[in-house]
Amino acid sequence: MKKGMSLVEVLVVVLILGALAAIAIPRIASSTTTANQNACDTNIAVINSAIEQYAANNDGVYPVDQAACDADVLGDTDYFPDGAPTCPTTGTYTYNAVTKRVGCDVH
């Protein structure tokens, strides 16, 4: 009795592995994008919480513009001891002086 696999059996195994890879690779790529967007949303929530804390510490006065937000909130080691968060999707966080909130220009 022969031991081993025939050529047809090897081709079937390779075909099955190729089909599984074709299914898995796009899902992995989209999950990376989703994870980066979720991390960005979390960073925005953390920055907005720091802005609220800044206002509470300053008698309800919010930063007046982007430069003040950068200097007084994002640059303050009391709010961000390890440095201000950066967008994982290579976006930029911008402060809206009207809504008193930070948003990301990527999503």
VOKOL-392526 format. One record per atom (N, C-alpha, C): residue number from 1; residue in three letters; x negated, y, z negated. Coordinates in Angstrom, 1 decimal. Each point is the difference from the previous one (the first is absolute). Example, Ala and Ser with C-alpha at 12.3 -4.5 7.8 and 13.67 -1.06 7.14 Angstrom:
// residues 2
+-----+-----+--------+--------+--------+
!   i !  aa !      u !      v !      w !
+-----+-----+--------+--------+--------+
!   1 ! Ala !  -13.2 !   -5.7 !   -7.8 !
!   1 ! Ala !    0.9 !    1.2 !    0.0 !
!   1 ! Ala !   -0.9 !    1.2 !    0.0 !
!   2 ! Ser !    0.4 !    1.1 !    0.7 !
!   2 ! Ser !   -0.9 !    1.1 !    0.0 !
!   2 ! Ser !    0.8 !    1.1 !   -0.8 !
+-----+-----+--------+--------+--------+
// end
This chain:
// residues 107
+-----+-----+--------+--------+--------+
!   i !  aa !      u !      v !      w !
+-----+-----+--------+--------+--------+
!   1 ! Met !   -0.8 !   -1.2 !    0.0 !
!   1 ! Met !    0.8 !    1.2 !    0.0 !
!   1 ! Met !   -0.9 !    1.2 !    0.0 !
!   2 ! Lys !    0.3 !    1.0 !    0.8 !
!   2 ! Lys !   -0.7 !    1.3 !    0.1 !
!   2 ! Lys !    0.3 !    0.9 !   -1.1 !
!   3 ! Lys !   -1.0 !    0.7 !   -0.5 !
!   3 ! Lys !    0.3 !    1.0 !   -0.9 !
!   3 ! Lys !   -0.3 !    1.4 !    0.7 !
!   4 ! Gly !    0.8 !    1.0 !   -0.4 !
!   4 ! Gly !   -0.2 !    1.3 !    0.6 !
!   4 ! Gly !    1.3 !    0.5 !    0.6 !
!   5 ! Met !   -0.1 !    1.1 !    0.7 !
!   5 ! Met !    1.2 !    0.6 !    0.6 !
!   5 ! Met !   -0.2 !    0.1 !    1.5 !
!   6 ! Ser !    1.1 !   -0.2 !    0.7 !
!   6 ! Ser !    0.0 !    0.1 !    1.4 !
!   6 ! Ser !    0.0 !    1.5 !    0.4 !
!   7 ! Leu !   -0.3 !    0.3 !    1.3 !
!   7 ! Leu !   -0.1 !    1.3 !    0.5 !
!   7 ! Leu !    1.4 !    0.7 !   -0.2 !
!   8 ! Val !    1.1 !   -0.7 !    0.3 !
!   8 ! Val !    1.3 !    0.5 !   -0.1 !
!   8 ! Val !    0.3 !    0.4 !   -1.4 !
!   9 ! Glu !   -0.4 !   -0.8 !   -1.0 !
!   9 ! Glu !    0.2 !    0.3 !   -1.4 !
!   9 ! Glu !   -0.7 !    1.3 !   -0.4 !
!  10 ! Val !   -1.2 !    0.1 !    0.4 !
!  10 ! Val !   -0.8 !    1.2 !   -0.3 !
!  10 ! Val !    0.6 !    1.3 !    0.7 !
!  11 ! Leu !    0.5 !   -0.1 !    1.2 !
!  11 ! Leu !    0.7 !    1.1 !    0.7 !
!  11 ! Leu !    1.2 !    0.4 !   -0.8 !
!  12 ! Val !    0.8 !   -1.0 !   -0.5 !
!  12 ! Val !    1.2 !    0.3 !   -0.7 !
!  12 ! Val !   -0.3 !    0.8 !   -1.3 !
!  13 ! Val !   -1.1 !   -0.5 !   -0.7 !
!  13 ! Val !   -0.4 !    0.7 !   -1.2 !
!  13 ! Val !   -0.4 !    1.5 !    0.3 !
!  14 ! Val !   -0.8 !    0.1 !    1.0 !
!  14 ! Val !   -0.5 !    1.4 !    0.4 !
!  14 ! Val !    1.2 !    0.9 !    0.4 !
!  15 ! Leu !    1.0 !   -0.6 !    0.7 !
!  15 ! Leu !    1.2 !    0.8 !    0.4 !
!  15 ! Leu !    0.8 !    0.4 !   -1.2 !
!  16 ! Ile !    0.1 !   -0.9 !   -1.0 !
!  16 ! Ile !    0.8 !    0.3 !   -1.2 !
!  16 ! Ile !   -0.7 !    1.1 !   -0.8 !
!  17 ! Leu !   -1.4 !   -0.1 !   -0.1 !
!  17 ! Leu !   -0.7 !    1.0 !   -0.7 !
!  17 ! Leu !    0.0 !    1.4 !    0.7 !
!  18 ! Gly !    0.0 !    0.0 !    1.3 !
!  18 ! Gly !    0.1 !    1.2 !    0.8 !
!  18 ! Gly !    1.4 !    0.7 !   -0.2 !
!  19 ! Ala !    1.1 !   -0.8 !   -0.1 !
!  19 ! Ala !    1.3 !    0.5 !   -0.2 !
!  19 ! Ala !    0.1 !    0.6 !   -1.4 !
!  20 ! Leu !   -0.5 !   -0.7 !   -1.0 !
!  20 ! Leu !    0.0 !    0.6 !   -1.4 !
!  20 ! Leu !   -0.8 !    1.3 !   -0.1 !
!  21 ! Ala !   -1.1 !    0.1 !    0.7 !
!  21 ! Ala !   -0.8 !    1.2 !    0.0 !
!  21 ! Ala !    0.7 !    1.1 !    0.7 !
!  22 ! Ala !    0.7 !   -0.3 !    1.1 !
!  22 ! Ala !    0.8 !    1.0 !    0.7 !
!  22 ! Ala !    1.1 !    0.6 !   -0.9 !
!  23 ! Ile !    0.5 !   -0.8 !   -0.9 !
!  23 ! Ile !    1.1 !    0.4 !   -0.9 !
!  23 ! Ile !   -0.6 !    0.8 !   -1.1 !
!  24 ! Ala !   -1.1 !   -0.4 !   -0.6 !
!  24 ! Ala !   -0.6 !    0.6 !   -1.2 !
!  24 ! Ala !   -0.7 !    1.3 !    0.2 !
!  25 ! Ile !   -0.7 !    0.1 !    1.1 !
!  25 ! Ile !   -0.9 !    1.2 !    0.2 !
!  25 ! Ile !    0.9 !    1.3 !    0.1 !
!  26 ! Pro !    1.0 !    0.1 !    0.7 !
!  26 ! Pro !    0.8 !    1.2 !    0.0 !
!  26 ! Pro !    0.6 !    0.4 !   -1.4 !
!  27 ! Arg !    0.4 !   -1.1 !   -0.7 !
!  27 ! Arg !    0.5 !    0.3 !   -1.4 !
!  27 ! Arg !   -1.0 !    0.6 !   -0.9 !
!  28 ! Ile !   -1.3 !   -0.5 !    0.1 !
!  28 ! Ile !   -1.1 !    0.5 !   -0.8 !
!  28 ! Ile !   -0.2 !    1.4 !    0.3 !
!  29 ! Ala !    0.0 !    0.4 !    1.3 !
!  29 ! Ala !   -0.3 !    1.3 !    0.4 !
!  29 ! Ala !    1.1 !    1.0 !   -0.5 !
!  30 ! Ser !    1.3 !   -0.4 !    0.1 !
!  30 ! Ser !    1.1 !    0.8 !   -0.4 !
!  30 ! Ser !    0.0 !    0.2 !   -1.6 !
!  31 ! Ser !   -0.4 !   -1.1 !   -0.7 !
!  31 ! Ser !    0.0 !    0.1 !   -1.4 !
!  31 ! Ser !   -1.1 !    1.0 !   -0.5 !
!  32 ! Thr !   -1.1 !    0.1 !    0.7 !
!  32 ! Thr !   -1.1 !    1.0 !   -0.3 !
!  32 ! Thr !    0.6 !    1.4 !    0.1 !
!  33 ! Thr !    0.7 !    0.2 !    1.1 !
!  33 ! Thr !    0.6 !    1.3 !    0.2 !
!  33 ! Thr !    1.0 !    0.4 !   -1.1 !
!  34 ! Thr !    0.8 !   -1.0 !   -0.3 !
!  34 ! Thr !    1.0 !    0.2 !   -1.1 !
!  34 ! Thr !   -0.7 !    0.3 !   -1.3 !
!  35 ! Ala !   -1.0 !   -0.8 !   -0.3 !
!  35 ! Ala !   -0.7 !    0.2 !   -1.3 !
!  35 ! Ala !   -0.6 !    1.4 !    0.0 !
!  36 ! Asn !   -0.6 !    0.5 !    1.1 !
!  36 ! Asn !   -0.6 !    1.4 !    0.0 !
!  36 ! Asn !    1.1 !    1.0 !   -0.2 !
!  37 ! Gln !    1.2 !   -0.1 !    0.6 !
!  37 ! Gln !    1.1 !    0.9 !   -0.1 !
!  37 ! Gln !    0.5 !    0.0 !   -1.5 !
!  38 ! Asn !    0.0 !   -1.2 !   -0.6 !
!  38 ! Asn !    0.5 !    0.0 !   -1.4 !
!  38 ! Asn !   -1.0 !    0.6 !   -0.9 !
!  39 ! Ala !   -1.3 !   -0.2 !    0.3 !
!  39 ! Ala !   -1.1 !    0.7 !   -0.8 !
!  39 ! Ala !    0.1 !    1.5 !    0.1 !
!  40 ! Cys !    0.3 !    0.5 !    1.2 !
!  40 ! Cys !    0.1 !    1.4 !    0.3 !
!  40 ! Cys !    1.2 !    0.6 !   -0.8 !
!  41 ! Asp !    1.2 !   -0.8 !    0.0 !
!  41 ! Asp !    1.2 !    0.5 !   -0.7 !
!  41 ! Asp !   -0.3 !    0.0 !   -1.5 !
!  42 ! Thr !   -0.8 !   -0.9 !   -0.5 !
!  42 ! Thr !   -0.3 !    0.0 !   -1.4 !
!  42 ! Thr !   -0.9 !    1.2 !   -0.4 !
!  43 ! Asn !   -1.0 !    0.3 !    0.9 !
!  43 ! Asn !   -0.8 !    1.1 !   -0.2 !
!  43 ! Asn !    0.8 !    1.3 !   -0.1 !
!  44 ! Ile !    1.0 !    0.1 !    0.9 !
!  44 ! Ile !    0.8 !    1.2 !    0.1 !
!  44 ! Ile !    0.8 !    0.2 !   -1.3 !
!  45 ! Ala !    0.5 !   -1.2 !   -0.5 !
!  45 ! Ala !    0.7 !    0.1 !   -1.3 !
!  45 ! Ala !   -0.9 !    0.4 !   -1.2 !
!  46 ! Val !   -1.2 !   -0.5 !    0.0 !
!  46 ! Val !   -0.9 !    0.3 !   -1.0 !
!  46 ! Val !   -0.4 !    1.5 !    0.0 !
!  47 ! Ile !   -0.2 !    0.5 !    1.2 !
!  47 ! Ile !   -0.3 !    1.5 !    0.2 !
!  47 ! Ile !    1.1 !    0.8 !   -0.4 !
!  48 ! Asn !    1.2 !   -0.4 !    0.4 !
!  48 ! Asn !    1.2 !    0.8 !   -0.4 !
!  48 ! Asn !    0.3 !    0.0 !   -1.5 !
!  49 ! Ser !   -0.4 !   -1.1 !   -0.7 !
!  49 ! Ser !    0.1 !   -0.1 !   -1.4 !
!  49 ! Ser !   -1.0 !    0.9 !   -0.7 !
!  50 ! Ala !   -1.2 !    0.1 !    0.6 !
!  50 ! Ala !   -1.0 !    0.9 !   -0.5 !
!  50 ! Ala !    0.4 !    1.5 !    0.2 !
!  51 ! Ile !    0.7 !    0.3 !    1.1 !
!  51 ! Ile !    0.5 !    1.3 !    0.2 !
!  51 ! Ile !    1.0 !    0.4 !   -1.1 !
!  52 ! Glu !    0.9 !   -1.0 !   -0.3 !
!  52 ! Glu !    1.0 !    0.3 !   -1.0 !
!  52 ! Glu !   -0.6 !    0.2 !   -1.4 !
!  53 ! Gln !   -1.1 !   -0.8 !   -0.2 !
!  53 ! Gln !   -0.7 !    0.1 !   -1.3 !
!  53 ! Gln !   -0.7 !    1.4 !   -0.1 !
!  54 ! Tyr !   -0.5 !    0.4 !    1.2 !
!  54 ! Tyr !   -0.7 !    1.3 !    0.0 !
!  54 ! Tyr !    1.0 !    1.1 !   -0.3 !
!  55 ! Ala !    1.2 !   -0.1 !    0.6 !
!  55 ! Ala !    1.1 !    1.0 !   -0.3 !
!  55 ! Ala !    0.4 !    0.0 !   -1.4 !
!  56 ! Ala !    0.1 !   -1.2 !   -0.6 !
!  56 ! Ala !    0.4 !   -0.1 !   -1.4 !
!  56 ! Ala !   -1.1 !    0.7 !   -0.9 !
!  57 ! Asn !   -1.2 !   -0.2 !    0.4 !
!  57 ! Asn !   -1.1 !    0.6 !   -0.8 !
!  57 ! Asn !   -0.2 !    1.5 !    0.2 !
!  58 ! Asn !    0.7 !    0.5 !    1.0 !
!  58 ! Asn !   -0.2 !    1.5 !    0.4 !
!  58 ! Asn !    1.3 !    0.7 !   -0.1 !
!  59 ! Asp !    0.9 !   -0.3 !   -0.9 !
!  59 ! Asp !    1.3 !    0.7 !   -0.2 !
!  59 ! Asp !    0.9 !   -0.1 !    1.2 !
!  60 ! Gly !    0.0 !   -1.1 !    0.7 !
!  60 ! Gly !    0.8 !   -0.1 !    1.2 !
!  60 ! Gly !   -0.5 !    0.6 !    1.3 !
!  61 ! Val !   -1.2 !    0.5 !    0.0 !
!  61 ! Val !   -0.6 !    0.6 !    1.2 !
!  61 ! Val !   -0.7 !   -1.1 !    0.8 !
!  62 ! Tyr !    0.4 !   -0.1 !    1.3 !
!  62 ! Tyr !   -0.6 !   -0.9 !    0.9 !
!  62 ! Tyr !   -1.1 !    0.6 !    0.8 !
!  63 ! Pro !   -0.8 !   -0.8 !    0.6 !
!  63 ! Pro !   -1.0 !    0.6 !    0.9 !
!  63 ! Pro !    0.6 !    0.8 !    1.1 !
!  64 ! Val !   -0.6 !    1.1 !    0.4 !
!  64 ! Val !    0.7 !    0.9 !    1.0 !
!  64 ! Val !   -0.2 !   -0.4 !    1.4 !
!  65 ! Asp !   -1.1 !   -0.7 !    0.3 !
!  65 ! Asp !   -0.3 !   -0.4 !    1.4 !
!  65 ! Asp !   -0.9 !   -1.2 !    0.0 !
!  66 ! Gln !   -0.4 !   -0.5 !    1.2 !
!  66 ! Gln !   -0.9 !   -1.1 !    0.1 !
!  66 ! Gln !   -1.3 !    0.2 !   -0.7 !
!  67 ! Ala !   -0.6 !    1.1 !    0.1 !
!  67 ! Ala !   -1.3 !    0.3 !   -0.6 !
!  67 ! Ala !    0.1 !   -0.1 !   -1.5 !
!  68 ! Ala !    1.1 !    0.5 !   -0.6 !
!  68 ! Ala !    0.2 !    0.0 !   -1.4 !
!  68 ! Ala !    0.2 !   -1.5 !   -0.5 !
!  69 ! Cys !    0.8 !   -0.7 !    0.8 !
!  69 ! Cys !    0.2 !   -1.4 !   -0.3 !
!  69 ! Cys !   -1.3 !   -0.8 !    0.0 !
!  70 ! Asp !   -0.8 !    0.2 !    1.0 !
!  70 ! Asp !   -1.3 !   -0.7 !    0.1 !
!  70 ! Asp !   -0.9 !    0.4 !   -1.2 !
!  71 ! Ala !    0.0 !    1.2 !   -0.3 !
!  71 ! Ala !   -0.9 !    0.4 !   -1.1 !
!  71 ! Ala !    0.5 !   -0.3 !   -1.4 !
!  72 ! Asp !    1.3 !    0.3 !   -0.2 !
!  72 ! Asp !    0.5 !   -0.1 !   -1.4 !
!  72 ! Asp !    0.5 !   -1.4 !   -0.3 !
!  73 ! Val !    0.5 !   -0.7 !    0.9 !
!  73 ! Val !    0.5 !   -1.4 !   -0.3 !
!  73 ! Val !   -0.9 !   -1.1 !    0.5 !
!  74 ! Leu !   -0.3 !    0.0 !    1.3 !
!  74 ! Leu !   -0.8 !   -1.1 !    0.6 !
!  74 ! Leu !   -1.4 !    0.1 !   -0.4 !
!  75 ! Gly !   -0.5 !    1.2 !   -0.3 !
!  75 ! Gly !   -1.4 !    0.2 !   -0.4 !
!  75 ! Gly !   -0.3 !   -0.1 !   -1.5 !
!  76 ! Asp !    1.1 !   -0.1 !   -0.8 !
!  76 ! Asp !   -0.1 !    0.0 !   -1.4 !
!  76 ! Asp !   -0.2 !   -1.5 !   -0.5 !
!  77 ! Thr !   -1.1 !   -0.2 !   -0.8 !
!  77 ! Thr !   -0.3 !   -1.3 !   -0.4 !
!  77 ! Thr !    0.9 !   -0.5 !   -1.2 !
!  78 ! Asp !    0.8 !    1.0 !   -0.5 !
!  78 ! Asp !    1.0 !   -0.4 !   -1.0 !
!  78 ! Asp !    1.1 !   -0.8 !    0.6 !
!  79 ! Tyr !    0.4 !    0.4 !    1.3 !
!  79 ! Tyr !    1.0 !   -0.8 !    0.7 !
!  79 ! Tyr !   -0.5 !   -1.1 !    0.8 !
!  80 ! Phe !   -1.2 !    0.1 !    0.5 !
!  80 ! Phe !   -0.6 !   -1.0 !    0.9 !
!  80 ! Phe !   -1.5 !   -0.2 !   -0.5 !
!  81 ! Pro !   -0.2 !   -0.8 !   -1.0 !
!  81 ! Pro !   -1.4 !   -0.1 !   -0.5 !
!  81 ! Pro !   -0.9 !   -0.7 !    1.0 !
!  82 ! Asp !    0.5 !   -0.8 !    0.9 !
!  82 ! Asp !   -0.8 !   -0.8 !    1.0 !
!  82 ! Asp !    0.0 !    0.7 !    1.3 !
!  83 ! Gly !    0.6 !    1.2 !    0.1 !
!  83 ! Gly !    0.1 !    0.7 !    1.2 !
!  83 ! Gly !    1.4 !   -0.1 !    0.6 !
!  84 ! Ala !    0.3 !    0.9 !    0.8 !
!  84 ! Ala !    1.4 !    0.0 !    0.6 !
!  84 ! Ala !    0.1 !   -1.2 !    1.0 !
!  85 ! Pro !    1.2 !   -0.5 !    0.1 !
!  85 ! Pro !    0.3 !   -1.1 !    0.9 !
!  85 ! Pro !   -0.1 !    0.4 !    1.4 !
!  86 ! Thr !   -0.5 !   -0.9 !    0.9 !
!  86 ! Thr !    0.0 !    0.3 !    1.4 !
!  86 ! Thr !    0.9 !   -1.0 !    0.7 !
!  87 ! Cys !    0.5 !    0.5 !    1.1 !
!  87 ! Cys !    1.0 !   -0.8 !    0.8 !
!  87 ! Cys !   -0.7 !   -1.2 !    0.7 !
!  88 ! Pro !    0.5 !   -1.3 !   -0.3 !
!  88 ! Pro !   -0.6 !   -1.1 !    0.7 !
!  88 ! Pro !    0.3 !   -0.1 !    1.5 !
!  89 ! Thr !    0.9 !    0.8 !    0.4 !
!  89 ! Thr !    0.4 !   -0.1 !    1.5 !
!  89 ! Thr !   -0.7 !    1.2 !    0.7 !
!  90 ! Thr !   -1.0 !    0.6 !   -0.6 !
!  90 ! Thr !   -0.8 !    1.1 !    0.5 !
!  90 ! Thr !    0.8 !    1.3 !    0.2 !
!  91 ! Gly !    1.1 !    0.1 !   -0.7 !
!  91 ! Gly !    0.8 !    1.2 !    0.1 !
!  91 ! Gly !   -0.6 !    1.0 !   -1.0 !
!  92 ! Thr !    0.7 !    1.2 !    0.0 !
!  92 ! Thr !   -0.3 !    1.1 !   -0.9 !
!  92 ! Thr !    1.2 !    0.3 !   -0.9 !
!  93 ! Tyr !   -0.2 !    0.1 !   -1.3 !
!  93 ! Tyr !    1.0 !    0.4 !   -0.9 !
!  93 ! Tyr !    0.2 !    1.5 !    0.0 !
!  94 ! Thr !    1.2 !    0.5 !    0.3 !
!  94 ! Thr !    0.2 !    1.4 !    0.1 !
!  94 ! Thr !    1.1 !    0.4 !   -1.1 !
!  95 ! Tyr !   -0.2 !    1.2 !   -0.6 !
!  95 ! Tyr !    0.9 !    0.5 !   -1.0 !
!  95 ! Tyr !    1.0 !    0.9 !    0.6 !
!  96 ! Asn !    1.3 !   -0.2 !   -0.3 !
!  96 ! Asn !    1.0 !    0.9 !    0.5 !
!  96 ! Asn !    0.4 !    0.9 !   -1.2 !
!  97 ! Ala !   -0.3 !    1.3 !    0.1 !
!  97 ! Ala !    0.2 !    1.0 !   -1.0 !
!  97 ! Ala !    1.5 !    0.2 !   -0.3 !
!  98 ! Val !    0.9 !   -0.3 !    1.0 !
!  98 ! Val !    1.4 !    0.2 !   -0.2 !
!  98 ! Val !    0.6 !   -1.2 !   -0.8 !
!  99 ! Thr !   -0.3 !   -1.2 !    0.3 !
!  99 ! Thr !    0.6 !   -1.2 !   -0.7 !
!  99 ! Thr !   -0.9 !   -0.4 !   -1.2 !
! 100 ! Lys !   -1.2 !    0.6 !    0.0 !
! 100 ! Lys !   -0.9 !   -0.4 !   -1.1 !
! 100 ! Lys !   -0.4 !   -1.5 !    0.0 !
! 101 ! Arg !   -0.1 !   -0.5 !    1.2 !
! 101 ! Arg !   -0.3 !   -1.4 !    0.2 !
! 101 ! Arg !   -1.1 !   -0.2 !    1.0 !
! 102 ! Val !   -0.7 !   -1.1 !   -0.1 !
! 102 ! Val !   -1.1 !   -0.4 !    0.9 !
! 102 ! Val !    0.6 !   -1.0 !    1.0 !
! 103 ! Gly !   -0.4 !    0.1 !    1.2 !
! 103 ! Gly !    0.3 !   -1.0 !    1.0 !
! 103 ! Gly !   -1.2 !   -0.4 !    0.8 !
! 104 ! Cys !    0.1 !   -1.0 !    0.8 !
! 104 ! Cys !   -1.1 !   -0.5 !    0.9 !
! 104 ! Cys !    0.4 !    0.3 !    1.4 !
! 105 ! Asp !   -1.0 !    0.5 !    0.8 !
! 105 ! Asp !    0.3 !    0.3 !    1.4 !
! 105 ! Asp !    0.0 !   -1.2 !    0.9 !
! 106 ! Val !   -0.3 !   -1.2 !   -0.5 !
! 106 ! Val !    0.0 !   -1.2 !    0.9 !
! 106 ! Val !    1.4 !   -0.6 !    0.0 !
! 107 ! His !    0.6 !   -0.2 !   -1.1 !
! 107 ! His !    1.4 !   -0.6 !   -0.1 !
! 107 ! His !    0.9 !    0.7 !   -1.0 !
+-----+-----+--------+--------+--------+
// end
